[in-house]
Amino acid sequence: MTTAQKERIEYLRGKGDSYAAIATDLGISENTVKSYCRRNNIGVAIKQELPVDTDACANCGIPLQHMRGSKQKRFCSDKCRMAWWKAHPEAVNRRAVYHFVCPICGTEFEKRAQINAADFSAAAKSFTILLICF
């Protein structure tokens, strides 16, 4: 690696560029850039970007600021996220819902699972229902 490349890596990392972007710019391996930065304690500067969009928390309405290149936030905190999902169980995307009727007592069951229905045989489902019923 030449001195000019080393100086360019330091400049670009200071500007906030990624390892991949620097490697592409200089025509060298991304791992070479990572190794050089780690060995020489070259960190990345935080990019100063303006918020792209402002939105509100789905639970409490506090304004949210979304940064360019990041996933857009929906909630302001974990507390709001958990409270909203608890209040809106119908919004949960469940992959599979199985409906059963016990052949002995006629009780209806609903089983939610995140697995493929083909993974279970009908006999295993009936056995599970009988165990629940007794």
N, C-alpha and C positions, 0 to 999 in steps of 0.2 A: 504494500500500500504506500502510495507516495505521500509526501508532506502536504501537497495541495489537496489530496483526497481527505486527509485527516482534518485539515482546516475546514474543508467544506462540510464534513460530518458534524464537527463542533458547531458550525454556523447554523446548519439546518436543524439539528436537535435543539439548539437554543431558540430557534424560531418556532419549534413545536412540531416539526415533521415526523412522521412515523419511520420506523426502520425500513419498511418496504418501500416507501417513497424515496428515501435517501439512497437505498440500494439500486433502485431503478434509475435514479438520476445519475448516479456515478458509474453504473454498469458493473457493480460488484455484488457479491452474495449478501443476502439479508443477514445471515449468521455472522459474516465478517463485520458488518456494521454493529450488530448487537454485542459481539465480543469486544470490539474496540471501545464502545461506549461503557460497557461494564468495567473493563480493565482501567479505564481512565476516569471513572466516576462522572460520566457526562449524563446528566439528567435531561429531562424534557421540560421546557418552559410551558406553562399553562397557556393555551391559546386564548387570547382575549377576543371572544366573539360576542356579537350582540344577540340577544334572544330573538329567535325567529318568530315565535308565536307566544301569545299569552292565552291561557285557558284557566278554567277553574276546577278545583278539586270536586270530584263527583259526589263526595259525601258532605263536605262542609262549605264548599264554595269559595275557599281561599284561593286567590289568584296564583297560578303556576306559571313559571317561565320555562320554555323549552329551548334547549340549546341545539344549534345546528349540528347534525351528525350524531345525535343521541336519540335514543328511544323516547317518544313522548310520554310524559308522566300522565297518569290518570288520577292519582291521589297525592295528597301532600305528605302523608306519613303512613307507616304501617298500621297505626291505630285506626286511621280513617279507612284504609283499605279493608281491614278485617271487619270493621263495623258495617261498611257498605255491603260486602259479600254476605254477611250474616243477615242483613235486612232484605237482601234480594236473592234468595236461594233459587228462584226460577231462572236466573241469568246464568247459572252454572251450566257449562256444557258437559253433560254426562255422555260418555261414549256408548254405554249399553244399559238398558233397563230391561230386566226380565220379569215377567208377570207369571205367577204360579197360583194354582188352586190345589189345596191339599185334598187328595182323593179320599181321605178318611173323614175329616170334619168339615170340609168345604171352605176353610179359611183361605182368603186371598192374600198372597204375598207379593211384594215388589222388591226385587234385588237389583241394586245398582252396582255395576262393576266396570272396570276399565280394561277389560280383557275381551278377546274375541269369543263370540258365542260358539264358534266351531271347536274351541278348546275343551269344551265340556260335553260329555255325552248326556243324553236324556236320562239315562239310568242314574248317573251321579246327581243330577238335579233333583230327581224324585226322592232319592235317598236322603239328600240334604233337607228337603221339605219334611219328610217323615221324622227326621231327628228334631227339627224345630218344633213340630207339632206335639211331640211327646215330651 
